[in-house]
Amino acid sequence: MEVDTVKDVFDRVVKKQKLKSSKTIDLVNHVEKEIDQAIKAIQGNGTEGDSAANMTHEILLNLKNKLKEMAPTKQLKSCQKEMNTALSTWVKTTEKLFIHDISKAYRNVDMEPNVLNELIANHLYREALFDIGDSFIGEASCTASLKLKQLFQNMYEIHGALKAGKPELALSWAMKNHDALLQNSYCLELKLHQFQFVDMLKQGNRDQALQYARAYLAPFATTRKEEIQRLIASILWAGRLDQSPYTEFLSPTNWEMLAEEFAQQFCNLIGQSSTDPMGTAVSVGAEVLPILIKLMTVVTAKRDWHSMKQFPFPLDLRSEFQFHSVFVCPVLRDQGGDGNAPMLLPCGHVLSKQSTLKLSKNSSRSFKCPYCPFEAMTSGCKQLYL
Ligand SMILES: [Zn+2]
């Protein structure tokens, strides 16, 4: 069930509440009006004599009948009842959305508490929550990599400066790691020099920009010819880049992009994933948990969930959660993995190792490819690595 359904039901409750509230106010106003009219009539009637008493009696009787006819208490009760029904529908819908018992869908995995604590501490450092990470380590009495913490502190210092439009720290880091960064298709060092260069042009310092280009952009002239050509040509527009064909150099989002690119390349160099592993694991878990719980209610009777090595059906995750290719054998329909690698047949078709073993009766004879007329031997198949 989607959150949208809960919102729809809640919107209906709000609508009903507004409707019933205005109906209640109208009703109370109506009762008040009738009483006021009766009071005024009694007051205008005077207070002396039998006829006055009779008139008052009649007015009150009239009021009593009108109120009886309106039945305000009954109407208010009915409004309240309708509100309660709408509210309880919303509560039931919300309860359905939240799964209270997830015990069916998890396995008891033996995991060293220290390893888990270290993962959490590293996650906190990675998220720049250094004080919380330190407190966590103190309270959990665990150890975490001090070096990793220092590296992330360094990364966030440079990242913050870059986002604020100050590339100096990033430049000195990039120049120090010049050789390693050259492996990337996105040349961070050149981009950083470009920002310094463009800054000079923005201020109209043509000579200074030219000198800077000779010193820092020239070494990239052979490997990044096109980018360098555009940068050098933009010197002609010093002081008026905003009217030039090179306005993209001025885009304010460039700093954000550069900061993100820096963080990715920094993580890459220190051998860490640029996306947070624990955050990703939790997000994936939250996404598949409802599916797992449904699966449990269907299959527990037939198969033991705890001995199940893989899901009986493919679980589609969003592309942001996919980090490597997945191979599903077209014959056995199971997912390739350790001990069941994808095998390339001489004809070019790919089957899982289990399939090739079955078709070849445990490698005892040649077999026909299920997808073309070619014959193959298991010895002629090559393992593919995903
Ligand atoms: Zn084939």
Boltz pocket constraint, residues with backbone or C-beta under 6 A from the ligand:
constraints:
  - pocket:
      binder: B
      contacts: [[A, 345], [A, 347], [A, 348], [A, 349], [A, 369], [A, 370], [A, 371], [A, 372], [A, 373], [A, 374]]
      max_distance: 6.0
